[in-house]
Amino acid sequence: MTESKSMALYERAKKILPGGVNSPVRAFDPYPFFVECAQGSKLYDADGKKYTDYCMAYGALLLGHAHPEILTAIKTQLPRGTLYGTPTELEVQFAETLSNVSPCMEMMRLVNTGTEATMHAIRAARGYTNRKKIIKFDGCFHGSHDSVLVKAGSGAATFGVPNSLGVPQETTQNTIVLPYNDIDALENVFKVEGANIAAVIVEPVVANVGLILPQKNYLPSLRKITHQYDSVLIFDEIITGFRLSLGGAQKYFDVKPDLATLGKVLGGGFPLAAFGGKKQIMQNISPAGSVYQAGTFSGNPVSVTAGIAILNHLTKNQNQIYPTLEKHTSELKKALTDQAATYKLPLQVHSIASLYQIFFTPQDITNYTHAKQSDTALFSAYFHELLKQGVFIPPSQYETCFVSTAHTKDDLKFTINAFDKALCVAAKTRNPS
Ligand SMILES: Cc1ncc(COP(=O)(O)O)c(C=O)c1O
């Protein structure tokens, strides 16, 4: 293997950063490429190679890299100050706009990351109900805080640590894990534990073990059962927010949770997240109430300015943006399905709105147990050939691919050509003769 700048940077990085990265999902064999810059649908690495990007910072960049409207907005804000430690009109304007587009967000608090958002949403639910237990679903990922690092997806699934070391069993004993898409299992637990369950937290569409869609009536049933037992239903919309629709999964499926978490797309490429929902729950947050939550960087004016810019852009252009994204994603799905048939590869392709993922298995996939039956060696062969061809997707079977508004018709054509080569390599990996 010839020495590349990325390879040398990875060797250097491994000496100072655990695994050479600042988030595990970024590491892959033999070494990840190191990015120099990005624009639109493209990433450019330290060795001058160009990639058409379907990782899009794990879904955060709905408008692609370095979108001009966001750049213009933050250039106006930067000389006015980057952090104040006091309230701003920007935060109020942003929250009002967000409340208008997000069905459940009567009241909210701004934070920086999805991890913070889900941690505080769970605390708010526990404070409100005065109950301890929560229910999460096998393979759902809600960030890297203690009470949800149980049978978690994303990097925790990829690297085989769904239950992390360092998380006390005393904490996770209050987290009940159930299979996704299984209403009977949920009902049975509620019959026994209903009075102790503060919240059910769910990715309405699971996007952290590949992509798994809710079966018909699943989300309405979650809503019904949580109502029945006065438990708080939390939709973790860190991925689905602004991807399924401007109003997220709650609008797309017409199911209103009590609380929701938003992040990723929300900040237009800057660290910004929010948790919020019913006023009667959110007004218990300090200093209005006794559920404590705080943050030095929360609602910082640069992120919020970028957030206002993206919300305005999406509001203005939603009728054009969402149908186009869905059409482009469907084109990719169709190409993968047709090519898999040509190469006689057993393949499931799941997609919704601007999200898609493939699974190398003949089985239907409705939960994480099914997803684990997918052939990850074939996925790895497919991923590495795509990379060689100049198409970057998240490097793990247990992630999801994201189409952005920056992807052009030419990008799709280029990608479909690369898919063909990658599936051909996967087919040869399966049948080496
Ligand atoms: C559904 C979901 N919730 C929460 C998180 C955590 O968000 P963050 O990485 O911003 O902490 C993620 C991250 O991928 C996610 O996919």
Ligand as a Chemical Component Dictionary entry (heavy atoms), coordinates in Angstrom:
data_LIG
# 
_chem_comp.id                   LIG 
_chem_comp.type                 NON-POLYMER 
_chem_comp.pdbx_formal_charge   0 
_chem_comp.three_letter_code    LIG 
# 
loop_
_chem_comp_atom.comp_id 
_chem_comp_atom.atom_id 
_chem_comp_atom.alt_atom_id 
_chem_comp_atom.type_symbol 
_chem_comp_atom.charge 
_chem_comp_atom.model_Cartn_x 
_chem_comp_atom.model_Cartn_y 
_chem_comp_atom.model_Cartn_z 
_chem_comp_atom.pdbx_ordinal 
LIG C1 C1 C 0 -31.449 9.189  16.927 1  
LIG C2 C2 C 0 -30.267 9.833  17.586 2  
LIG N1 N1 N 0 -30.387 10.363 18.809 3  
LIG C3 C3 C 0 -29.362 10.967 19.431 4  
LIG C4 C4 C 0 -28.118 11.046 18.834 5  
LIG C5 C5 C 0 -26.993 11.736 19.522 6  
LIG O1 O1 O 0 -26.747 12.958 18.893 7  
LIG P1 P1 P 0 -25.313 13.674 19.036 8  
LIG O2 O2 O 0 -24.342 12.852 18.267 9  
LIG O3 O3 O 0 -25.540 15.048 18.463 10 
LIG O4 O4 O 0 -24.997 13.710 20.493 11 
LIG C6 C6 C 0 -27.938 10.493 17.561 12 
LIG C7 C7 C 0 -26.627 10.558 16.911 13 
LIG O5 O5 O 0 -26.364 9.989  15.882 14 
LIG C8 C8 C 0 -29.033 9.876  16.922 15 
LIG O6 O6 O 0 -28.917 9.315  15.705 16 
# 
loop_
_chem_comp_bond.comp_id 
_chem_comp_bond.atom_id_1 
_chem_comp_bond.atom_id_2 
_chem_comp_bond.value_order 
_chem_comp_bond.pdbx_ordinal 
LIG C1 C2 SING 1  
LIG C2 N1 SING 2  
LIG C2 C8 DOUB 3  
LIG N1 C3 DOUB 4  
LIG C3 C4 SING 5  
LIG C4 C5 SING 6  
LIG C4 C6 DOUB 7  
LIG C5 O1 SING 8  
LIG O1 P1 SING 9  
LIG P1 O2 DOUB 10 
LIG P1 O3 SING 11 
LIG P1 O4 SING 12 
LIG C6 C7 SING 13 
LIG C6 C8 SING 14 
LIG C7 O5 DOUB 15 
LIG C8 O6 SING 16 
# 
